[in-house]
Structures are given as structure tokens and as C-alpha cells.
């Protein structure tokens, strides 16, 4: 045991933090673990971090959602929307306010700050790597993140803990709960990676489901830069025929959604039956109009994303959307770390996914008999 738990949630993750606190208090039959924090701003936009209770000898877990775009603060009399940089600075302020008195500090940052910039292609910064080193220098013992864009970011701080947790179990449970008519075999189902970077996620789940995989390869125009990226010229598909199969497309995030919709369109053109989209983080940076249109055209059946980050209210009202709850999983992570137990089954829950699939297959066999 590392000490009594203390949960500190920045405003960006306050709702999640309070739910996690209630779950842990209920599990352990103990008093509230909540420690209030604030990050007020001066009129100039400068800020400070305030911790409202003692943290001495506590095992602290600090939750932050750096992708929460719904929050603002006043600067020079004008509302200023908080960026990932603002959220990260507030995180450092709260860590600094703890003054080195905690027994251990763990940062729970579901969407890893600046993780999309994970390698150099020219003379440019690597902000994610710098962030990890800064947190290590500030005394953070562990960093918990989910489905990071490139797991090799763990190599930046090899002597500290950076745990990259997979939400594959929750996606599996949500899909099997929502749909009772799935035929889980290679003849009727297939997993597809929308690009080469998603192949590890696809291989992991497809292996457990016992089905085949396909992959799209993004051809880019490396002579041009648009909005900081090389534009995609075309998606080329590699894999066996998808006709008459349920297709599950897996990626770490939906940003603008253009490439995901293009993938769905190509799969439908090849005769795919139903298309389910799994994406850990639903950013939807360009709104929902293109998704609404694609759904009306029958390009996909359902989109599943987690509640690990801020979910726009208009997203929750979409009939094609399913929110995958992760609150209890975060509580389980905190409980496991505090007890000093192994994190292996939580990071890659292969056994629990297999058990879930077995129960589903047994129910399907029972339905067919009756």
C-alpha cells in the first residue's frame, strides 16, 4: 500500500473524477477521497494552482483532460477558450502546489498531451516527449494514459511508469450488448485498420475474436503541407474480400473524420454488410454534419467512442452514437496501483475479452436451439 488515496481532478476532468471517487469509496467502504483543487486566473490570463486540503503522505491521483475544449477563462476582459497547452500548464500548477509532500503522485491523462506529434520528420519540436520528461522531473511516479497514438512514447521515460491502457474490453462489451445477431467467425466478420498505425489494435482484437484483418494504406502528398499535415491522396486497401461481412474499423481517435468516412465509403463499395467504428477518442473537430450525411447514406451503422474525454452534448444525441463508459475501469486502475498489484491484466485484458466472447457465443447457441 502506498498510502491513503487522494483524488484531485482539474476542472477539465472534474465530472469523471467525482464519479471515480464515489465508486472507490463504495468499493472500500471508506470516507471520501476527494481533494478539491482550483486553478484561478488573473485578469492578465496568468494563473495559479491551489490545493484545498492536506496531501501529506497521500497517494495522489490527478485527473486531467487536455482535449476538453468546452472551458474558457477571462483574459483582458475577453473569454479565452482553454487549449491543450492551458490544461497542461494547470496540471503542472497543481503538481507544484503539492510541494513534494505526497507519498506518490500518479497523473491520469487519458488523451496523452501532444501525442499526435510522436516523431520528427524535419526540424521540429517533440512536445509530448518534453512533457513526459517535465512530469518526471516534477516528481510524478506514474502516468496512466489510454490507447496512445504511438506506444513507443514509453521509451522517453524508461525509469518511470507510463502505462498505456487498452479500452478493447469495454468496446467488446458495448458491441456485444448492443447487437445480439453478430456471427463471430471469419466468414461473417472482419476487423479493419484505417491506416498502418492502427494495425496493432486491430491484430489484438481480431486474434481474440478469431477473425481476419484488413488494412488501408494512406498515400500522402509529401510535397505539400495543409494545416500542418501532408494531405492524403488516396486510401489503398489490403486484405481479403469484405462482401457480406460485418466490418469493425478501429482507430485511436476521430479528429475531423474525413479519412474514417472515406474508409467506410470504400468498404461499402466493396460490399460490406454493416460497419462499426471503434475510436477511443471522439474529438469531432469539424462537427457532425459529414457524419450525419454518411449515416443517412448508410455508410456506417454505429460509432463507439469512450467517455475518457469531454463529449460534446450534440454527440450524445446522435442516434448512431454509443458512449463506452470507462469510469469504473479508471477506479479499478487506481485501486490496483494503490494496492501495489500487477497492472498487466488491466493494460491488455485478453482473458476477460475471451471470457466475454465465450458467454456471447453460448447465448447465441442457446437462442438458435430455441
N, C-alpha and C positions, 0 to 999 in steps of 0.2 A: 504494500500500500504506500502511495506517495504522499498521502495526507488528505485532509478533508477537501472535497471538491468545491470549487468556486467557479461559477459560470458568469462570464462577462460578455455581453453581446452589444456590439456597436449598433447604432440606430439602423444601419443597413440590414442587420440580421436579427433585430430585436424580437420580432414575432416568432421566428424559428427558435431563438434562444429560450424564450419563456415556455414554449411547448416542450422543449428538451428538458428544462428544469423540472416541470411538472411530472414528466414521465420518470425521471430519475428519482425524484422524491417519493413517488408512488412505489417504484420498484424496491427502494431501500427502506421504506417506512421511516424516513428521516425528515428533518426540517428543510426549509427552503435553501437551495444552493445559490440563489440569485444574488449577484453583486451589482448594484446599479452603477453605470458609468455615463459620462456626458462628454461631449466634445463641442463646447460652445464656441462661437465666433465673435470676434470684434468687428466693428464696422468696416475695418480695412480688409477684412477677409481672413486675417490671421486667426489661428485657433489654439486651443489647449485641451489636454485630456484630463479628466477628473474621475477618480475612483472614489465612490461614496462610502465604502466600508473597508475595514482592515483586510489585507490579503496575506498577512504574515503566516508563513508556513503552510499556505494553502496550495492545493494542486489546481492551478488555474487553467481554464479552457476559454479562449477568446474567439468568438464567432464574428466573422466579417463577410459581407457580400460585396466584393469590389465592383460587381456588374450592376448594382442597383442604381438605375438611372432616374428613379422617381423622387429622390430627395434634393432639396435645394437649401441654400443659405444666403443671407443678405451680404452683399459686398458693394460698398459705396452706394447704398440705397437701392440696389438692383438685385433681384433674385438671380442666383447663380447655380446652375444645376451641378450636382456633385459628379465628378468624373472618377474613374478607377484610381487616378493619382490622388484625389482628395480622400477617398476611402482608405487608401494605403497609408497616407500621412496620419490619418486619425488612428489607425491601428498602432502605428509607432508611438503616437502620443499616449495611448492607454498603456502600452508596454512600459514606456518610460515612467508613467505615473505610479507603476507598481514598485519602482525604486529598488528592485532587486530583493524584495522581501519575501517573495513567493518561494515555495519549495520547488515548484516546477511550473513552467509555462508551456502550454500547447496552443498553437494557433490553428483554428479550423476555418479554412478558406476554400470552400467548395470549388469556386472558379479561380484557378491559380492566376494571380496577377501577372499580366503581360505574357501569358504562356503561349500565345499565338506567335510571338517573336522568339522562337526557340533555337534558331541557328543563324549564323552570319552568312550572307551571300555577297556582301560588299562591306565597305567601311561604315558600320552602323552599330548602334548600341544593342546590348543584350540585357534589357531591363529586368526580366524575370530572374536571371542569374544573379544580378546585383541585389535584387530584393531578397533572395534566399540567403545570400551572404550577410546582408544587413541584419536580418532577423536572427541569424545565428550569433552574430556579434553582440546583439542586444540581450542575449541570454535565453532565447527561445529553444526549448529542448526538442519539441516535435512539431511538425507541420502536417496537418491532415488535409488532403485535397482529393478531388474526385475526377476520375477519368481525364487526367491532364492531357493536353494536346500532344505532348511528347514526353513519355515516362523517363527519358534519359536526363531530364532536369534533375533527377535524384543524384546524379553524379556531381552536381555543383557543390553539395554539402555532404560528402560521404561519411563524415563523422557525426552528423546529426540525423535525426529521423525525419524523412519526408515520405509519408505513407500515401500512396496513390490508390484510392479505393474504387472498386468497380461496382456500379449500380446494376449489374447484369441480373442479379436475383430479383430485384424489385421490378425490372422490366418484364422478366419472365412471368412473375406472379400476376402483374397487371394484365398482360396479354391473355394469359390462360383464364383469368377471371372474367374478362370482358367477352371472350369468344369461346364457346363450347363446341364449335364444329371444326376445329383445326385438326388436320391429319398430319401428324408429325412423323414424316418419313421423306426420303429423298425424291419420291415420286410426286409428292404434293406440296413440298415446302423447300425454300432455299433462302439462305442469307446472302446479302449483297453489300459490299463495301462501296460507298460512293467515290472513294479515291484510295490511293495506295496507303495513305496514312491510317486508314481505318481497318486495315486487314487484320491486325492483331485482335481487335474487339470482335470482329466477325468470326475469325477462326475459333476463338474461345467459346462463343455460344454455339456455333454450328457443330463443333465437336461434341458438346454436351447433348445437343438436340439430335445428333446423328444424321445430319443432312449436309448437302453440298453447299459450296460457296461460289460466288461470282465477284468480280471487281471491275469498277470503272477506273480508267486511267485518264487523268486530266492533261490534255495537251495545252500548253500555255504559250503566249507570245512574249518571249523574254526580251524582245527589243522595245517593249512599251511598258510603262507603269501607269496604272489608273487607280487612284485612291490608295496609293502605297503598295499595290499588288500588280503582278503580271496577269493580264486578263486571260480567261480560259477561252481557247479557240473551239475545243470540242471535247466530248466525253466518249472514249472508246471502251467498249465492253469486252471483258474476257471471262468466259465461263460457258457452261453447258446451256441448252435452251431453257427459257423460263416460262414457256407457254403453259397455261392452265395451272400454274403453281401460285401458292401464297408466298409473297416475297417480303422479307423483313430487311429493311435498309437500316444500317447502324452507323452513327457518327457521334462525335463528341459534342458538337454544337450545331444549331441552326442560327446563322447570322442573318444575312439578307434573305437567304432561302433560295436564291436563283439556281445554284448548282443542284440542290436537292430536288427541286421541281423538274429540272431538266432530266435528272436521273429517273424520276418517276415516269416522265413522259416517254423516255426511251424504253423503259421496262414494259409499259403498257403497249407501246408499239410492237413489242416483241411477243405480246400475247399473255402477259402476266395476269393472274386472276385478281387477287387483292394485294395491295401494297400497304404495309405497316411501316411507319417510320419511328425508329428509336433514336432519340437525341438527348443526351444528358442535360444539356443547357439550351433552353429555348430563348434566344435573345430577340429574334424577330425585329431586327434593327430597322427594317424598311416597312414595318406594318404588316397587315394581314390580307391586303387586297389580293395579292397574287396567289396566296394560299386558298382564299375563298373561291377564287376563279378556278384554280386547279382542282379543288374538291368538287365543285359543281360539274366540272368536265369529267369527273371520275378517274382522275389521275392517281389518287391515293384514297385509302379507306380510313385511316386513323393516324394521328400523330401523338406519340407518347414523349413527354419530357418531364423531368423531375421538378420538385419544389425546392431544390437546393438553392436556387437564386430567386430574385424577385420575379413574380409572374404578373404580367400586365392584366388588369381586370378584364379587358376586352378579349384576351386569350381564353380565360376561364369560361367565357360564354360561348365559345365556338363548339358546335356540335361534333366536329371532327377531332376535338382535342381531349386527351386523357392525361390528367396530372398524376404523376407517380410519386407517392409520399415517401420521404426519406427521414422523417423526424425521428422515428423510433430507431432507425439504423444509426443515426448520429448519437443518440442516447446510449446505444449499445457499444459504440466505439469509445465513448467517454468512460463508461462503466468498465470496459475491458482494460483500457490503458491505466485507469486508476488502481485496478486490482493487480496490475503487473502481469496480466495474462497475454497469451500469444494473439497477434492480430492476423495471422495467416488466413484463417477461415473467413474473416470479415473482408479482407482485401480481395481475395478471389474465392467466392463461396461456391465452388464447384459441387461439393457434396450436397448442399442444400438445393441447388438447382436441379441436380439429378433426382433428388427425392421429390421435388415439386412436379417434375415431368412424369415420374412413375405414378404418382397419385392421379394426375390428369389422365394418363393412359388407362389406368384401372377404371376410372369413372366413365371414360369413353367406351371401354369394352362392356361395362355394365349397362350403359344406355343402349348399345347395339343388341344386347341379349334380350332387353325388354322392349 
